[in-house]
Structure formats: C-alpha cells, structure tokens
Amino acid sequence: MSTNTRQAGGNNILYFIVGALVVAVGVLGYLYYDAQQNQADITVNLPSVKTD
C-alpha cells in the first residue's frame, strides 16, 4: 500500500502568501485609483524677464 503523507503546514504557508499578495494588490490598486481621482491642479506663473 502506498501512504501519502503531506504536511498541512506547507499548504497553510502557501495560502497565507497568496492571501497576502491579493491584499497587497488590492491596497496598491486602491491607492493608485485614489491618487488618480485627487490630482491637484497646480499652476505656477513665474515673472518673465525681457532682454532688449
């Protein structure tokens, strides 16, 4: 008979890593979306110098 012994700890680490990556992508996506929505409209007018 063949016995298949797998350690459950290996799968738990894999699930943790995949879950952390999903959360990280979600947070980064939200931050990117929020930054695109709240762009500041800044205009800088500097005095010009005329040379004759």
Secondary structure, DSSP 8 states (H G I E B T S, - for coil): -------HHHHHHHHHHHHHHHHHHHHHHHHHHHHHHT--------------
